Amino acid sequence: MVYRIHFTVQDLARTRVSEAPMPLHELELAARSLQSRSRPAHLGAWRHRARAQLSAQARMTLALMPAVGCSPGFLSPTKVGAIEDLLEQVRSTPRERVRTDLLEVAHHRPSLPEWSRRLADDASLFTDICTGLSHLHACLLAPHWAQFTEHLAADRTLRLQQLLTGGVEQLLTKANPQWMRWNPPVLEIRMVDGADHDLHLDGEGFLLIPSMFCARAIVTHGRPVSVSYPACADQSLRGLTALAFMPGHVTSPSVSTLLGRTRTLVLTTIAKHQGCSTKELAARAGIAPASASEHATILREAGLIRSLRQRNSVLHSLTPLGLALLNNPSGSRAPQLDL
């Protein structure tokens, strides 16, 4: 079955990609993945470790976020911001909003826990749910957030390049071709729960949200309507999603060779022109394409840049480590690198 989103000219003009990660929205998708059996080779170790750490409050909150189906919107706003601020916003949710969201979910999910009926009126219970949400974030996302942020930024670089070279049509066509099909002026989304529905945006615009945990396409009603899709779906992310190891910075041996004059020029050129191709990098740095490719490879192995292939081009952008190095050339506050 298909979920059809109808665009007007105004909606196409207001279509965009999320400018930064949305922690609580990503947390909901992580909670869904935790309860799913999909991608066992990639997520099995992460699931095993996270389940062993869940508190009683976290398990209660998890019951409101099923592997498939709707969940209360107040728990996972599609907002950018610091996690502490977003959690405080959830704690301050008006009780009428809590009641309305739960009634909407109950309409589609009659199997909601019995205690959820008291959530809007029981302050102690609501506090437990908010505490559980915080615990879920600590278990599911916090240990890996820096790593996730880098890959989400890489996906946004790719989408912006698509928007620049092919407009909104290319953006909607290539963001998630396995689950989404652009049939102008309608975006058709394949739904696993059998939903068959038409949604008219009516000029409110549309938001694409790259996600590390989304395995298909998930529609979120709001202003604007948004669709989450797998980040870098056309790239291999096995090295990231196989969360068998705790994250941590491992310094590559190549780091010791980074600060030659030409390589520093390449790094600063990428910093000034995020998402540039190897050909563009070579032209801007005044070096041969083969030399630009060689230097970019060393910078990437050292963790200072990320590279993403798009068709016949490779796009380069700075990582937080590379930015920190450029911002602290004296090394007084820079990451500890053996240079």
Buried (B, 14 or more C-beta within 10 A) or exposed (E): EBBBBEBBEEBBEBBBBBEEBBBBBBBBBBBBBBBBEEBEEBBBBBBEBBBEEBBEBBEBBBBBBBEEEBBBBBBBBBBEBEBEEBBEBBBEBEEEEBBBBBEBBBEEBEEBEEEBBEBBEBEEBBEBBBBBBBBBBBBBBBBBBBBBBBBBBBBBBBBBBBBEEEEBEBBBBBBBEEBBBBEEEBBBBBBEEEEEEEBBBEEBBBBBBBBBBBBBBBBBEEEBBBBBBBBBBBBEBEEBBBBEEEEEEEBBEBBEEBEEEBBBBBBBBBBEBBBBBBBBBBBBBEBEBEBBBBBBBBBBBBBBBBBBEBEEBBBBBBBBBBEBBBEEEEEEEBBEBEE
